[in-house]
Amino acid sequence: MSRPNCDLDDQVAEKLYAAYRSSIKDPPYGARDHALLRAAAGSVPSRWPRPLTWAALTLMVAVLGILIAIPPSHVLQRMARISAGGNITPQGGVDASRVAGLLPKAGLEAQKHELEDQNLLRTQTDASLKSPPDDYLIDAMFGPAWARERQSAQAALALQLSAESQDAMLAMQAEEIETNLYDMTMELERNAPRLQPGPPSVRRYR
Amino acid sequence: MGQRKIRGEPDSDASLMQRYCAGDQTAFHILYGRYRGPLRRFVTRSPGHSNEADEIVQEVWTAVIRGRRSYRPLAKFSTYLFSIAHRRLQDRQRRFGRTVGSSDESAPRPSPEDLIDDKATLPDTWIHNIQLRQALLAAIDALPPAQREVFILKAETDMSLEEIAAATGAKPETAKSRLRYAIAHLRVQLRDWT
């Protein structure tokens, strides 16, 4: 084929286009057309619920499920651990050895000691709360009259205990003296035949 | 194709597509009605795909529906639509081993019922028109595939040669020369009817 003339008659071209367009008629809508239109309608996003609403609902259900499955105290403790980067001990204290790795090197020891002191203070406070109450705490709670009455009662009790202990000691001493006398008497009787008859005063004594 | 309004007008292709993306199903119905025939004819007259035309057309529209979120009115909707169709046809050709230049012997010849009735009152005139249209379609089918593609796009749409080149992946000068060769070839084939 020879190279076409560059000055092509546009009218001829337009007639060819028009003849082509008018050659084949469009078939009526069929099953494929209706299926496509249904697909297009079905793929249109609905107005509600929006994706954000779905996400919020899903999150709410998930949180409810977790709260039902795990006691809230455990959840709070776990959340505290997570927020502290896992540096909370199971007893609620701060794990200084773990925190030490996270702190900057400057002032590291000081902050570590501070945390240890806090832990020690917490331990002492816990121990003091768990120990039996001291008298001064009760006196402070019930006032000076109560304290005076308690002190006088304690003094009377001490006196009573002292008197009883003195009586017991005297009784023990008397019993010991009597035992010694008895031993001496028995010793004298065993040696009596070898003694010369003595004055009657000795016999009376026996 | 004077029914396609300029981009930016309320019922232009781009605004209809944007309305569809916003959830207006009626906009898609209008758009589908505008391009249903041209797209089907474009695919039907492509080489080697006359028997699969309905399936390919459905794939193209499905791609439009699925890709509506990423659609940006940077080019004409017709360029967007026919570039999808062009890629689908090329995919088919690669998949089934058909070359672009191969002729399609199985291309259906339109029956007189498929041709537009021009309400000719005289039987001789009616027969003449029918035969002329059949000859025109036969001449179009005899075109080399690349020339046929450019001619059909130019006849069916309001795309410029630059847009046709963009849709077919060719250079504008290449598309222009293909169109010239196609028209010259058709003039030769139809010279007995003039």
Interface residues (C-beta under 8 A of the other chain):
Chain A: M1 P4 N5 C6 L8 V12 A13 L16 Y17 A19 Y20 R21 S22 S23 I24 K25 D26 P27 R32 D33 A35 L36 L37 A39 A40 A41 S43 V44 P45 R47
Chain B: Y20 G23 Q25 F28 H29 Y32 R36 G37 R40 R41 D54 V57 Q58 W61 T62 I65 R66 R68 P110 D114 L115 I116 D117 D118 L132 R133 L136 L137 I140 F151 I152 K154 A155 E156 R180 Y181 I183 A184 H185 L186 R187 V188
